[in-house]
Amino acid sequence: MVFGKSPMRENKVAAQSKAVSASPERKDEHQYFRLRLIWEVLRKNWFGILLIALVLLYGAFLINYTTFAVRGPDSTGYANLAYSLQHGPVAQPVPLLKEFDLPPDYAPAFLLRTYLLLPDATKMVPFYPVGLPLHMMLFSLVFGWQSGLYLVSPVFAALSVFMFYLLGKEIGLTRKYASAATIIFAFCPTLIYQGLQVASDVPATFWTLVTILAAFRSQKDERWSLLAGTAFGLAFLIRPTSVLLLLPLVFCLRLSWRSLFFFGLGGSPWALVFFIYNYTVFEHPLQTGYSLLGLEQELVVAGLQKRFEHYSYWLSRSMSPFLLLAWLATPALRQLTWRKRFFILTWFGTFFVFYCGYSWYNAWWYTRFLLPAIPALILALTFTCRSIIEGLTKKIEAPFLRSQLVFGSLIIMLGCVLGFEQLFMQRFKVFDIGRQDALDRAACRRARQLLPERALVFAMEMNGTWRFYTDRDTVRWDLAPTEKLQEIMRRATAQGLPLYAFLMTHEINDAHNNIQNEWTKLDEFGSFSLWRIEMPH
């Protein structure tokens, strides 16, 4: 006889188990435990879930105001380079030079804005770094060319806000103080303004924050240095001046051979991309478009005081003077370790000193150069306020009263800074940037409808935008003397091409002076105008 469960016995037990599991009471119990588990997860992680939801809403808010258009040399330069990376080639033949059978010395007249001539003067290349166009190309592959490249800045602005909160927590802020600092950063006028358009400032800021956050975490686990190096490489690829981060990184990165090895390992792939791109485009791994353009000559001592006053004034006006004052008071914050104090000082200080020596500046939005370092000012303000609040409340023994005073003080701090930020954004119509940029796109499309398919168009300000939206070439009236422009027009007329000019209001007089022919205005659209140019008989 074989001992064991008989088949009849097994079937009976299985049937009973199935009946029990299928009973309504059993189902209700399972559902109760599932709901209880979900509730426990939500209860324990409610703030993290709320933070992510708010960041998503912030991103959606920015996308709603985002300019889905390119305008001016910067955005069109990045967009044209992103298009070339995706569809090729980056080094393009100088347009119309061969068609009109002109010698190479005529090449500057056909140059796109933000492009440089190669030594043989038959090809042109963009001088912008490749980092942002690579991001734009990736986004366009995911979201489509019509939307993808415009989503880079608002998406990275929202991610920057999230990274800033994590950084605040990492360096010692409580949830309340980190949240208050994050709100200030989220409504920073420079962050919002640059987050609504195609520009490199916000992506560079995001990777800067990732670099610093990972560097601080490397003090506990050296493997975080790998992420710090990767993020630093991407920040450098987007904007080479991100090399200024190396000084503040000394005070937050774990300085061990293993940590430094991981940091270098993380950055090496992007260094390789940097060298390969430069060699392919400029025929030398260390040659860049900025160096060919001679931007290093813009670093001058003359005018240092004016730029110091310029950046100090606009930072104070857009976010209140309390931030700069708090940053100057950072050495007195004894609650912070000396490394954290030097980190905050050098993070903003290196960028501020460097750009005070850079002669390119004009409007308030040139504070975009300082955007990767503005978080240091907000951290300095938050730590300073925390020190003052703790000093005022340390003698209060009642916990409830102490917490209420802390909360009230934070509200006052937020109210002061947010008041400056909101008034500034209303005064300078920060959220109108999308509407303004859309006018350039509408003007290009309108002009294209009015012009014949075959025509020679003269442009300067709208040169890159016209190329992006119409895929047609233009002649730069500002980059050739009058006699060469006349020769170009003669050859175009000989091929049966009518002559037109697509200008903005501020360039009309100069264009007329350089092309002294008979001009006839055909259309006017806001600050844009379309002209017919007649050749003398």
Secondary structure, 3 states (H helix, E strand, C coil): CCCCCCHHHHHHHHHHHHHHHCCHHHHHHHHHHHHHHHHHHHHHCHHHHHHHHHHHHHHHHHHHHCCCCCCHHHHHHHHHHHHHHHHCCCCEECCCCCCCCCCHHHHHHHCCCCEEECCCCCEEEECCCCHHHHHHHHHHHHHCCCCHHHHHHHHHHHHHHHHHHHHHHHCCCCHHHHHHHHHHHHCCHHHHHHHCCCCCHHHHHHHHHHHHHHHHHCCCCCCHHHHHHHHHHHHHHHCHHHHHHHHHHCCCCCCCHHHHHHHHHHHHHHHHHHHHHHHHHHCCCCCCHHHHHCHHHHECCCCHHHHHHHHHHHHHHHHCCHHHHHHHCHHHCCCCCHHHHHHHHHHHHHHHHHHHCECCCCCHHHHHHHHHHHHHHHHHHHHHHHHHHHHHHCCCCCHHHHHHHHHHHHHHHHHHHHHHHHHHHHHCCHHHHHHHHHHHHHHHHHHHHHCCCCCEEEECCCHHHHHHHHCCCEEECCCCCHHHHHHHHHHHHHCCCCEEEEEEHHHHHHHHHHCCCEEEEEEEECCEEEEEEECCC
